[in-house]
Amino acid sequence: MRHAVIAALVGCASVAAAQQVKRGAVEPVDVYRMAEPAPPAKYEREGKTITNPDFFCTECAKDKRIPYQAREEMKDILETVKRFPADVEGEREMRCGAFRLLEHDAGEILKPLFGEFKEEKAIFIEDGFFRLFADFDGFHTKKPIYPRRTVELEQLAAILPHVSDKTIVLDAHERAHLYLLRAHRVRRDFESVVKHDPKAPYMDFLGPYNGVKQKHEIFIFSKQSQAGRFMKTFLGHSDQLDGECWHTLGDDSMVAIMHCEGITDVWLNNTFTHRVASNMLEGFRGYQYDLPPWIVIGFGHVMERRERTDYNTFFFGEGKRPTDEWGRNKWKPAIRKLVAAGKVRPLAEIAALPHVNDLTAEEHGIVWSQVSYLMQLDLEKFGRFVHVLKEKKQGESIYNLEVRALDEAYGLSIAKLDEAWREWVLKTYPAL
């Protein structure tokens, strides 16, 4: 189940729309015990040139900040060989990370993006896990201020030493590297929750990128029209979408597409975080079936609302738009009011929904709260819950899988979870 964006995000091959909507006032950010910030990378240099780069960047190549002019010159650095413990289709190893995007040779995608699509500030960066295409302007790092500014500028300075904690404006190239760093932060936080071990038995026959065989792909366009044209050209989807998340069946990669027209960097960062986090969850241990929409959407909102609570990404069916103004104010009082009035449908019904577009606008808030409750109840158990969700038995329905995962991880039934969550909301969420 993958979703698109006129409102959107998720899964494998069904389209949903996603919408970037300023829905929500500023609330205190919920805190979850995730990964510590990564220390700045350590690169060796001769003058301004990084002599041991672990990434390729079109702009860095042009400016001779790396000693490579083409991505293929870094093939041995950027690609990897996955070795299986036993033969798979007569082979003991598989080369992963070939230079591909959206199931095409990457050149077939990048050539029009750097040409006929008329992107003004096109930049492509690839490292050992992500491929990022970005076309956007620079931005002012203090309008508004954001909580990770100091850490992010320190990490960015390891790549671009002219950046410092006194830097006020980042240009398009610097911003592209910043978004790659942000992608790795989402990855690091997710892996800390599930305690991912790339050498664990569950990874023996899976791809090296947390379970998929190709790298996670991210495309950020400056305008909706460019994003729409891209999705229509290479996916055959509506050119009216704001973006989408997708799983490619052939190459087995996770793809996130979005635009930043008319939105600030903090807003884009929320949408970006939601999509990358959802792709992490869906692709972890292999993308073999759609996870329950309430968990994917709920987790995406948890991750983006750790950044800011006033910019939220909604996903609806293609062509479907929200019909109400739910959530433009603070979420917690609104959710408490719904629970108190008995206007939240039972979790058993929400858990049985097959598609993202079956969730209403207000249920985006409900599932955020339910997933947040599980994570605050016990983050280690939530990690176990995710692992069980990735261990579907033959013939087991997705609903029965949810029932088993909750029981094995938390010792809860869906009914007991629903009851406990409602009590928690009434006890801890403020009234209007």
VOLUMRO-974800 format. One record per residue (C-alpha): residue in three letters; y, x, z. Coordinates in Angstrom, 3 decimals. Each point is the difference from the previous one (the first is absolute). Layout:
BEGIN
residuo ALA | py Y | px X | pz Z
...
# end
This chain:
BEGIN
residuo MET | py 0.000 | px 0.000 | pz 0.000
residuo ARG | py 3.138 | px 1.752 | pz -1.036
residuo HIS | py 3.325 | px -1.465 | pz 0.083
residuo ALA | py 3.010 | px 0.126 | pz -2.079
residuo VAL | py 3.557 | px -0.334 | pz 0.898
residuo ILE | py 2.305 | px -2.776 | pz -0.581
residuo ALA | py -1.047 | px -0.071 | pz 3.471
residuo ALA | py -2.920 | px 2.287 | pz 0.510
residuo LEU | py -2.865 | px 2.350 | pz 0.717
residuo VAL | py -3.778 | px 0.493 | pz 0.433
residuo GLY | py -3.349 | px 0.484 | pz -1.606
residuo CYS | py -2.117 | px 0.437 | pz -3.074
residuo ALA | py 0.585 | px -2.095 | pz -2.935
residuo SER | py 1.556 | px -3.271 | pz 0.874
residuo VAL | py 3.736 | px -0.151 | pz -0.433
residuo ALA | py 2.387 | px -1.175 | pz 2.663
residuo ALA | py 3.726 | px 0.197 | pz 0.024
residuo ALA | py 2.130 | px 1.880 | pz 2.514
residuo GLN | py 3.541 | px -0.486 | pz 0.994
residuo GLN | py 2.429 | px 2.269 | pz 1.748
residuo VAL | py 1.944 | px -2.351 | pz 2.223
residuo LYS | py 2.344 | px 0.758 | pz 2.858
residuo ARG | py -1.785 | px -2.192 | pz 2.471
residuo GLY | py 0.522 | px 0.730 | pz 3.651
residuo ALA | py 2.617 | px 1.215 | pz 2.405
residuo VAL | py -0.241 | px 3.302 | pz 1.837
residuo GLU | py -2.540 | px -0.124 | pz 2.836
residuo PRO | py -1.369 | px 2.782 | pz 2.213
residuo VAL | py -2.689 | px 1.912 | pz -1.892
residuo ASP | py -3.530 | px -0.349 | pz 1.393
residuo VAL | py -1.542 | px 3.348 | pz 0.907
residuo TYR | py -3.546 | px 1.041 | pz -0.870
residuo ARG | py -1.566 | px 3.357 | pz 0.888
residuo MET | py -0.418 | px 1.527 | pz -3.439
residuo ALA | py 0.228 | px 3.534 | pz -1.364
residuo GLU | py 2.526 | px 2.580 | pz 1.101
residuo PRO | py 2.548 | px 1.043 | pz -2.644
residuo ALA | py -1.321 | px 2.679 | pz -2.324
residuo PRO | py 1.526 | px 3.458 | pz 0.420
residuo PRO | py 1.964 | px 1.238 | pz -3.010
residuo ALA | py -2.140 | px 1.619 | pz -2.693
residuo LYS | py -0.030 | px 3.773 | pz -0.159
residuo TYR | py 0.623 | px 1.408 | pz -3.460
residuo GLU | py 0.376 | px 3.582 | pz -1.153
residuo ARG | py 2.969 | px 0.768 | pz -2.229
residuo GLU | py 1.419 | px 2.510 | pz -2.372
residuo GLY | py 3.641 | px -0.947 | pz -0.188
residuo LYS | py 0.100 | px -3.764 | pz -0.453
residuo THR | py -3.513 | px -0.151 | pz -1.535
residuo ILE | py -2.913 | px -1.228 | pz 2.134
residuo THR | py -2.809 | px 2.408 | pz -0.879
residuo ASN | py -2.798 | px -2.046 | pz 1.596
residuo PRO | py 0.838 | px -3.632 | pz -0.919
residuo ASP | py -2.513 | px -2.721 | pz 0.760
residuo PHE | py 1.883 | px -2.512 | pz -2.132
residuo PHE | py 1.309 | px -0.338 | pz -3.539
residuo CYS | py 3.457 | px -1.459 | pz -0.579
residuo THR | py 1.669 | px -0.429 | pz -3.380
residuo GLU | py 3.434 | px 0.728 | pz 1.465
residuo CYS | py -1.172 | px 3.004 | pz 2.017
residuo ALA | py -1.695 | px 1.372 | pz -3.129
residuo LYS | py 3.195 | px -0.448 | pz -2.006
residuo ASP | py 2.044 | px 1.733 | pz 2.704
residuo LYS | py -2.645 | px 2.743 | pz 0.441
residuo ARG | py -0.551 | px -0.910 | pz 3.647
residuo ILE | py -3.735 | px 0.239 | pz -0.727
residuo PRO | py -1.599 | px 2.584 | pz -2.324
residuo TYR | py -1.629 | px -2.615 | pz -2.239
residuo GLN | py 1.527 | px -1.858 | pz -2.932
residuo ALA | py -2.800 | px -2.514 | pz -0.584
residuo ARG | py -2.287 | px -1.920 | pz 2.286
residuo GLU | py -3.105 | px 1.232 | pz -1.853
residuo GLU | py 0.849 | px 3.538 | pz 1.078
residuo MET | py -0.716 | px -1.175 | pz 3.559
residuo LYS | py -3.251 | px -1.757 | pz -0.809
residuo ASP | py -2.102 | px 2.160 | pz 2.324
residuo ILE | py 2.446 | px -0.624 | pz 2.847
residuo LEU | py 0.456 | px -3.741 | pz -0.475
residuo GLU | py -3.536 | px -1.050 | pz -0.895
residuo THR | py -3.068 | px 0.165 | pz 2.192
residuo VAL | py -3.783 | px 0.018 | pz -0.293
residuo LYS | py -1.870 | px -2.520 | pz 2.139
residuo ARG | py -3.479 | px 1.188 | pz 0.933
residuo PHE | py -2.582 | px -2.640 | pz 0.893
residuo PRO | py -2.871 | px 0.585 | pz 2.455
residuo ALA | py -2.435 | px -1.301 | pz -2.654
residuo ASP | py 0.102 | px -0.589 | pz -3.744
residuo VAL | py 2.056 | px -2.900 | pz -1.304
residuo GLU | py -0.981 | px -0.965 | pz -3.531
residuo GLY | py -1.620 | px 3.400 | pz -0.385
residuo GLU | py 3.038 | px 1.926 | pz 1.254
residuo ARG | py 0.645 | px 1.647 | pz 3.339
residuo GLU | py 3.773 | px 0.319 | pz -0.420
residuo MET | py 2.906 | px -1.810 | pz -1.604
residuo ARG | py 3.420 | px 1.305 | pz -1.037
residuo CYS | py 2.732 | px -2.236 | pz 1.386
residuo GLY | py 3.741 | px -0.167 | pz -0.492
residuo ALA | py 0.074 | px 0.236 | pz -3.801
residuo PHE | py 3.512 | px -0.426 | pz -1.401
residuo ARG | py -0.072 | px -3.762 | pz -0.477
residuo LEU | py 2.262 | px -2.951 | pz 0.794
residuo LEU | py -0.961 | px -3.675 | pz -0.261
residuo GLU | py -3.257 | px 0.936 | pz -1.744
residuo HIS | py 1.815 | px 1.928 | pz -2.751
residuo ASP | py 0.467 | px 3.668 | pz -0.593
residuo ALA | py 3.104 | px 0.619 | pz 2.110
residuo GLY | py 1.934 | px 1.229 | pz -3.006
residuo GLU | py -0.348 | px -3.415 | pz -1.659
residuo ILE | py 1.795 | px -1.536 | pz 2.997
residuo LEU | py 2.546 | px 2.708 | pz 0.716
residuo LYS | py 1.128 | px 0.495 | pz -3.589
residuo PRO | py 1.580 | px -3.480 | pz -0.323
residuo LEU | py 1.251 | px 0.127 | pz 3.593
residuo PHE | py 1.914 | px 3.176 | pz -0.805
residuo GLY | py 0.990 | px -1.340 | pz -3.425
residuo GLU | py 0.064 | px -3.489 | pz -1.491
residuo PHE | py 0.172 | px -1.782 | pz 3.387
residuo LYS | py 3.425 | px 1.639 | pz 0.348
residuo GLU | py -0.424 | px 0.961 | pz 3.626
residuo GLU | py 3.163 | px 1.812 | pz 1.033
residuo LYS | py -1.299 | px 2.227 | pz 2.802
residuo ALA | py -3.739 | px 0.144 | pz -0.587
residuo ILE | py -1.937 | px 2.317 | pz 2.308
residuo PHE | py -3.764 | px 0.439 | pz 0.332
residuo ILE | py -1.607 | px 1.723 | pz 2.981
residuo GLU | py -3.715 | px 0.530 | pz 0.671
residuo ASP | py -1.759 | px 1.613 | pz 2.930
residuo GLY | py -3.517 | px -0.052 | pz 1.373
residuo PHE | py -0.030 | px -3.737 | pz 0.792
residuo PHE | py 2.904 | px -1.844 | pz -1.642
residuo ARG | py 1.622 | px -0.336 | pz -3.403
residuo LEU | py 3.577 | px -1.243 | pz 0.173
residuo PHE | py 2.260 | px -1.035 | pz -2.854
residuo ALA | py 3.548 | px -0.822 | pz 1.060
residuo ASP | py 3.168 | px -1.001 | pz -1.792
residuo PHE | py 2.797 | px -0.694 | pz 2.441
residuo ASP | py 3.366 | px 1.264 | pz 1.168
residuo GLY | py 0.669 | px 2.121 | pz 3.025
residuo PHE | py 1.077 | px -1.664 | pz 3.250
residuo HIS | py 2.155 | px 0.488 | pz 3.084
residuo THR | py -2.220 | px 0.942 | pz 2.936
residuo LYS | py 2.304 | px -1.446 | pz 2.659
residuo LYS | py 0.715 | px -3.436 | pz -1.493
residuo PRO | py -1.730 | px -1.348 | pz 1.944
residuo ILE | py -1.486 | px 2.629 | pz 2.270
residuo TYR | py -3.775 | px -0.170 | pz 0.335
residuo PRO | py -2.191 | px 1.281 | pz 2.858
residuo ARG | py -1.962 | px 2.691 | pz -1.853
residuo ARG | py 2.979 | px 1.589 | pz -1.727
residuo THR | py -0.125 | px 3.323 | pz 1.901
residuo VAL | py -3.755 | px 0.450 | pz -0.448
residuo GLU | py 0.122 | px -0.968 | pz -3.672
residuo LEU | py 2.832 | px 2.392 | pz -0.804
residuo GLU | py -1.849 | px 2.797 | pz 1.790
residuo GLN | py -3.146 | px -0.688 | pz -2.023
residuo LEU | py 2.025 | px -0.213 | pz -3.215
residuo ALA | py 1.718 | px 3.305 | pz 0.735
residuo ALA | py -3.364 | px 1.759 | pz -0.156
residuo ILE | py -0.154 | px -0.928 | pz -3.703
residuo LEU | py 3.715 | px 0.107 | pz -0.790
residuo PRO | py 1.654 | px 2.481 | pz 2.398
residuo HIS | py 3.522 | px -1.073 | pz -0.906
residuo VAL | py -0.719 | px -3.238 | pz 1.913
residuo SER | py 0.762 | px 0.076 | pz 3.718
residuo ASP | py 0.582 | px -2.386 | pz 2.883
residuo LYS | py 3.646 | px -0.049 | pz -1.066
residuo THR | py -0.817 | px -1.327 | pz -3.485
residuo ILE | py 1.731 | px -3.322 | pz -0.568
residuo VAL | py -0.940 | px -0.916 | pz -3.587
residuo LEU | py -3.377 | px 0.613 | pz -1.634
residuo ASP | py -0.106 | px 0.113 | pz -3.794
residuo ALA | py -2.736 | px -1.656 | pz -2.085
residuo HIS | py -2.237 | px 3.089 | pz 0.003
residuo GLU | py 0.272 | px 0.485 | pz 3.757
residuo ARG | py -0.610 | px -3.692 | pz 0.542
residuo ALA | py -3.183 | px 0.115 | pz -2.102
residuo HIS | py -1.419 | px 2.756 | pz 2.205
residuo LEU | py 1.055 | px -2.031 | pz 3.034
residuo TYR | py -2.072 | px -2.943 | pz -1.211
residuo LEU | py -3.020 | px 2.207 | pz -0.497
residuo LEU | py 0.430 | px 1.173 | pz 3.594
residuo ARG | py 0.269 | px -3.645 | pz 1.085
residuo ALA | py -3.226 | px -0.827 | pz -1.853
residuo HIS | py -1.761 | px 2.740 | pz 1.926
residuo ARG | py 1.404 | px -1.344 | pz 3.263
residuo VAL | py -1.557 | px -3.397 | pz -0.747
residuo ARG | py -3.255 | px 1.708 | pz -0.919
residuo ARG | py 0.048 | px 2.115 | pz 3.165
residuo ASP | py 0.694 | px -3.019 | pz 2.220
residuo PHE | py -2.755 | px -2.025 | pz -1.631
residuo GLU | py -2.523 | px 2.818 | pz 0.282
residuo SER | py 0.870 | px 0.427 | pz 3.672
residuo VAL | py -0.715 | px -3.677 | pz 0.653
residuo VAL | py -3.424 | px 0.047 | pz -1.680
residuo LYS | py -0.704 | px 3.595 | pz 1.146
residuo HIS | py -0.888 | px 0.893 | pz -3.549
residuo ASP | py -2.359 | px 2.942 | pz -0.406
residuo PRO | py -0.407 | px 1.107 | pz -3.638
residuo LYS | py -3.314 | px 1.647 | pz 0.958
residuo ALA | py -1.431 | px -3.107 | pz 1.674
residuo PRO | py -3.239 | px -1.446 | pz -1.435
residuo TYR | py 1.860 | px -3.081 | pz -1.264
residuo MET | py 1.839 | px 2.301 | pz -2.448
residuo ASP | py -3.117 | px 1.688 | pz -1.401
residuo PHE | py -0.047 | px -1.933 | pz -3.281
residuo LEU | py 3.607 | px -1.149 | pz -0.197
residuo GLY | py 3.037 | px 1.442 | pz -1.733
residuo PRO | py 2.027 | px 2.683 | pz 1.832
residuo TYR | py 3.241 | px -1.999 | pz 0.236
residuo ASN | py -0.954 | px -1.941 | pz 3.144
residuo GLY | py -2.833 | px -1.524 | pz -1.987
residuo VAL | py 1.350 | px -0.557 | pz -3.513
residuo LYS | py -0.683 | px 2.415 | pz -2.857
residuo GLN | py 3.528 | px 0.319 | pz -1.356
residuo LYS | py 3.252 | px 0.702 | pz 1.791
residuo HIS | py 2.300 | px -2.700 | pz 1.316
residuo GLU | py 2.676 | px -0.744 | pz -2.609
residuo ILE | py 3.540 | px -1.127 | pz 0.856
residuo PHE | py 2.671 | px -1.122 | pz -2.485
residuo ILE | py 3.582 | px -0.731 | pz 1.083
residuo PHE | py 2.417 | px -1.309 | pz -2.635
residuo SER | py 3.755 | px -0.369 | pz 0.248
residuo LYS | py 0.009 | px -3.478 | pz -1.574
residuo GLN | py -2.272 | px -3.022 | pz 0.018
residuo SER | py 0.101 | px -0.144 | pz -3.801
residuo GLN | py -1.447 | px 3.506 | pz -0.202
residuo ALA | py -2.725 | px -0.757 | pz 2.515
residuo GLY | py -0.772 | px -3.253 | pz -1.828
residuo ARG | py -0.199 | px 1.683 | pz -3.375
residuo PHE | py -2.284 | px 2.663 | pz 1.463
residuo MET | py -2.394 | px -2.551 | pz 1.532
residuo LYS | py -0.082 | px -2.096 | pz -3.158
residuo THR | py -0.591 | px 3.053 | pz -2.213
residuo PHE | py -2.705 | px 1.703 | pz 2.046
residuo LEU | py -1.553 | px -2.823 | pz 2.037
residuo GLY | py 0.702 | px -3.033 | pz -2.171
residuo HIS | py 1.637 | px -1.804 | pz 2.915
residuo SER | py 3.166 | px -2.059 | pz 0.177
residuo ASP | py 3.190 | px 1.967 | pz -0.571
residuo GLN | py 1.690 | px -2.207 | pz 2.624
residuo LEU | py -1.826 | px 1.608 | pz 2.906
residuo ASP | py 1.892 | px 2.092 | pz 2.534
residuo GLY | py -2.998 | px 2.297 | pz 0.287
residuo GLU | py -3.612 | px 0.014 | pz 1.027
residuo CYS | py -2.903 | px 1.729 | pz 1.654
residuo TRP | py -3.112 | px 0.527 | pz -2.055
residuo HIS | py -3.420 | px 1.574 | pz -0.052
residuo THR | py -1.206 | px 1.422 | pz -3.298
residuo LEU | py -3.681 | px -0.742 | pz -0.431
residuo GLY | py -0.771 | px 2.717 | pz -2.541
residuo ASP | py 1.769 | px 2.969 | pz 1.549
residuo ASP | py -0.258 | px -1.343 | pz 3.565
residuo SER | py 3.605 | px 0.653 | pz 1.014
residuo MET | py 2.521 | px -1.881 | pz 2.135
residuo VAL | py 3.345 | px -0.802 | pz -1.662
residuo ALA | py 3.307 | px -1.169 | pz 1.519
residuo ILE | py 2.874 | px -1.061 | pz -2.288
residuo MET | py 3.482 | px -1.071 | pz 1.125
residuo HIS | py 3.684 | px 0.126 | pz -0.843
residuo CYS | py 3.128 | px 0.599 | pz 2.066
residuo GLU | py 2.611 | px -1.957 | pz -1.920
residuo GLY | py 2.710 | px -1.291 | pz 2.312
residuo ILE | py -1.613 | px 1.183 | pz 3.224
residuo THR | py 0.842 | px 2.735 | pz 2.465
residuo ASP | py -2.243 | px 2.939 | pz 0.814
residuo VAL | py -1.067 | px -1.471 | pz 3.343
residuo TRP | py -1.092 | px -3.162 | pz -1.810
residuo LEU | py -1.869 | px 1.936 | pz -2.675
residuo ASN | py -1.676 | px 2.046 | pz 2.721
residuo ASN | py -1.314 | px -3.183 | pz 1.629
residuo THR | py -1.437 | px -1.348 | pz -3.242
residuo PHE | py -1.381 | px 3.440 | pz -0.883
residuo THR | py -1.608 | px 0.329 | pz 3.432
residuo HIS | py -1.547 | px -3.477 | pz -0.213
residuo ARG | py -1.551 | px 0.688 | pz -3.394
residuo VAL | py -1.253 | px 3.496 | pz 0.705
residuo ALA | py -1.459 | px -1.104 | pz 3.357
residuo SER | py -1.791 | px -2.960 | pz -1.592
residuo ASN | py -1.440 | px 2.270 | pz -2.686
residuo MET | py -1.186 | px 2.406 | pz 2.690
residuo LEU | py -1.809 | px -2.822 | pz 1.767
residuo GLU | py -1.499 | px -1.496 | pz -3.157
residuo GLY | py -1.076 | px 3.342 | pz -1.482
residuo PHE | py -1.401 | px 1.494 | pz 3.198
residuo ARG | py -3.722 | px 0.680 | pz -0.265
residuo GLY | py 0.125 | px -1.250 | pz -3.572
residuo TYR | py 1.419 | px -3.110 | pz -1.597
residuo GLN | py -3.144 | px -2.088 | pz -0.426
residuo TYR | py 1.188 | px -3.511 | pz 0.948
residuo ASP | py 3.168 | px -1.748 | pz 1.105
residuo LEU | py 0.777 | px 0.222 | pz 3.677
residuo PRO | py 1.185 | px -3.197 | pz 1.730
residuo PRO | py 3.611 | px -0.696 | pz -1.052
residuo TRP | py 1.205 | px -0.657 | pz 3.554
residuo ILE | py -1.046 | px 3.502 | pz 1.063
residuo VAL | py 1.439 | px 1.801 | pz -3.036
residuo ILE | py 3.325 | px -1.843 | pz 0.083
residuo GLY | py 0.185 | px 0.152 | pz 3.794
residuo PHE | py -0.582 | px 3.756 | pz 0.014
residuo GLY | py 2.557 | px 0.521 | pz -2.780
residuo HIS | py 2.623 | px -1.846 | pz 2.046
residuo VAL | py -0.913 | px 1.952 | pz 3.141
residuo MET | py 0.593 | px 3.270 | pz -1.827
residuo GLU | py 3.256 | px -1.006 | pz -1.678
residuo ARG | py 1.400 | px -1.602 | pz 3.140
residuo ARG | py -0.475 | px 3.324 | pz 1.784
residuo GLU | py 2.733 | px 1.230 | pz -2.344
residuo ARG | py 2.417 | px -2.937 | pz 0.308
residuo THR | py -0.546 | px -3.615 | pz 0.972
residuo ASP | py 2.688 | px -1.544 | pz -2.206
residuo TYR | py -1.467 | px 0.822 | pz -3.438
residuo ASN | py -3.348 | px -1.603 | pz -0.711
residuo THR | py -2.190 | px -0.103 | pz -3.091
residuo PHE | py -1.593 | px -3.332 | pz -0.882
residuo PHE | py -2.919 | px -0.533 | pz -2.372
residuo PHE | py -0.631 | px -3.228 | pz -1.820
residuo GLY | py -1.907 | px -1.135 | pz -3.054
residuo GLU | py 1.382 | px 0.996 | pz -3.394
residuo GLY | py 2.925 | px -2.229 | pz -0.851
residuo LYS | py 0.005 | px -1.455 | pz 3.515
residuo ARG | py 3.082 | px 0.332 | pz 2.155
residuo PRO | py 0.520 | px -0.874 | pz 3.664
residuo THR | py 1.343 | px -3.497 | pz 0.440
residuo ASP | py 1.603 | px 0.417 | pz 3.390
residuo GLU | py 2.217 | px 2.365 | pz 1.910
residuo TRP | py -2.555 | px 0.904 | pz 2.650
residuo GLY | py 0.454 | px 3.326 | pz 1.727
residuo ARG | py 3.625 | px 0.766 | pz -0.788
residuo ASN | py 0.643 | px 0.175 | pz 3.710
residuo LYS | py -2.061 | px 1.813 | pz 2.591
residuo TRP | py -3.721 | px -0.388 | pz -0.550
residuo LYS | py -1.318 | px -0.083 | pz 3.552
residuo PRO | py 1.954 | px -3.042 | pz 1.249
residuo ALA | py -0.863 | px -1.864 | pz -3.213
residuo ILE | py -3.696 | px 0.781 | pz 0.404
residuo ARG | py 0.094 | px -1.003 | pz 3.662
residuo LYS | py 1.564 | px -3.324 | pz -0.955
residuo LEU | py -2.727 | px -0.660 | pz -2.590
residuo VAL | py -2.745 | px 0.817 | pz 2.496
residuo ALA | py 1.569 | px -2.116 | pz 2.742
residuo ALA | py 0.312 | px -2.954 | pz -2.372
residuo GLY | py -3.616 | px 0.320 | pz -1.128
residuo LYS | py 1.118 | px 0.617 | pz -3.593
residuo VAL | py -2.172 | px 3.054 | pz -0.686
residuo ARG | py -3.256 | px -0.773 | pz -1.735
residuo PRO | py -3.124 | px 1.382 | pz 1.717
residuo LEU | py -0.819 | px 3.637 | pz -0.667
residuo ALA | py -3.406 | px -1.164 | pz -1.234
residuo GLU | py 1.802 | px -1.683 | pz -2.905
residuo ILE | py 2.334 | px 2.941 | pz -0.677
residuo ALA | py -2.948 | px 2.415 | pz 0.139
residuo ALA | py -1.819 | px -2.035 | pz -2.640
residuo LEU | py 2.851 | px 0.173 | pz -2.544
residuo PRO | py -1.162 | px 1.904 | pz -3.095
residuo HIS | py 3.340 | px 0.963 | pz -1.554
residuo VAL | py 3.313 | px 1.443 | pz 1.129
residuo ASN | py 1.874 | px -2.835 | pz -1.674
residuo ASP | py -1.767 | px -2.465 | pz 2.334
residuo LEU | py 2.206 | px 1.256 | pz 2.847
residuo THR | py 3.285 | px -1.827 | pz 0.454
residuo ALA | py 3.261 | px 1.835 | pz 0.689
residuo GLU | py -0.179 | px -0.748 | pz 3.722
residuo GLU | py -3.652 | px 1.065 | pz 0.065
residuo HIS | py 1.108 | px 3.471 | pz -1.057
residuo GLY | py 1.605 | px 0.100 | pz 3.438
residuo ILE | py -3.047 | px -1.513 | pz 1.669
residuo VAL | py -2.461 | px 2.539 | pz -1.444
residuo TRP | py 2.407 | px 2.837 | pz 0.817
residuo SER | py -0.054 | px -1.154 | pz 3.610
residuo GLN | py -3.783 | px -0.407 | pz 0.060
residuo VAL | py -0.661 | px 3.483 | pz -1.394
residuo SER | py 2.674 | px 1.457 | pz 2.273
residuo TYR | py -1.738 | px -1.649 | pz 2.959
residuo LEU | py -3.319 | px 1.601 | pz -0.937
residuo MET | py 1.653 | px 3.403 | pz -0.355
residuo GLN | py 1.899 | px -0.260 | pz 3.288
residuo LEU | py -3.082 | px -1.322 | pz 1.774
residuo ASP | py -1.935 | px 3.180 | pz -0.824
residuo LEU | py 0.850 | px 2.292 | pz -2.902
residuo GLU | py -3.345 | px 1.788 | pz 0.184
residuo LYS | py -1.821 | px -3.315 | pz -0.268
residuo PHE | py 2.203 | px -0.946 | pz -2.935
residuo GLY | py -1.128 | px 3.164 | pz -1.772
residuo ARG | py -3.613 | px -0.985 | pz 0.643
residuo PHE | py 0.803 | px -3.499 | pz -1.284
residuo VAL | py 1.193 | px 1.511 | pz -3.313
residuo HIS | py -3.151 | px 2.101 | pz -0.302
residuo VAL | py -2.260 | px -3.015 | pz 0.494
residuo LEU | py 2.009 | px -1.922 | pz -2.611
residuo LYS | py -0.954 | px 2.788 | pz -2.410
residuo GLU | py -3.721 | px -0.364 | pz 0.797
residuo LYS | py -0.788 | px -3.313 | pz -1.641
residuo LYS | py -3.709 | px -0.752 | pz -0.069
residuo GLN | py -1.756 | px -1.233 | pz -3.103
residuo GLY | py 0.443 | px -3.762 | pz -0.307
residuo GLU | py 2.488 | px -0.157 | pz 2.882
residuo SER | py 3.065 | px -2.148 | pz -0.641
residuo ILE | py 3.466 | px 1.381 | pz 0.680
residuo TYR | py 0.499 | px -2.584 | pz 2.733
residuo ASN | py -3.247 | px 0.957 | pz 1.726
residuo LEU | py 1.023 | px 3.625 | pz -0.347
residuo GLU | py 3.229 | px -0.790 | pz 1.891
residuo VAL | py -2.009 | px -1.753 | pz 2.711
residuo ARG | py -2.298 | px 3.003 | pz 0.376
residuo ALA | py 2.858 | px 2.527 | pz -0.061
residuo LEU | py 1.896 | px -1.798 | pz 2.765
residuo ASP | py -3.141 | px -0.260 | pz 2.105
residuo GLU | py -1.067 | px 3.641 | pz -0.474
residuo ALA | py 3.477 | px 1.449 | pz 0.525
residuo TYR | py 1.535 | px -2.317 | pz 2.603
residuo GLY | py -2.787 | px -2.223 | pz 1.270
residuo LEU | py 2.045 | px -2.989 | pz -1.176
residuo SER | py -0.767 | px -3.023 | pz -2.111
residuo ILE | py 2.637 | px -1.274 | pz -2.415
residuo ALA | py 0.595 | px -2.985 | pz 2.319
residuo LYS | py 0.405 | px 2.252 | pz 3.057
residuo LEU | py 2.369 | px 2.306 | pz -1.893
residuo ASP | py 2.065 | px -2.996 | pz -1.093
residuo GLU | py 0.207 | px -1.306 | pz 3.569
residuo ALA | py 0.888 | px 3.422 | pz 1.455
residuo TRP | py 2.627 | px 0.670 | pz -2.661
residuo ARG | py 1.727 | px -3.355 | pz 0.613
residuo GLU | py 0.114 | px 0.655 | pz 3.740
residuo TRP | py 1.442 | px 3.481 | pz -0.648
residuo VAL | py 2.708 | px -1.369 | pz -2.292
residuo LEU | py 1.080 | px -2.633 | pz 2.530
residuo LYS | py 0.014 | px 2.602 | pz 2.782
residuo THR | py 1.715 | px 2.904 | pz -1.772
residuo TYR | py 2.137 | px -1.354 | pz -2.863
residuo PRO | py 3.518 | px -1.177 | pz 0.886
residuo ALA | py 1.078 | px -3.601 | pz -0.488
residuo LEU | py 2.691 | px -0.916 | pz -2.499
# end
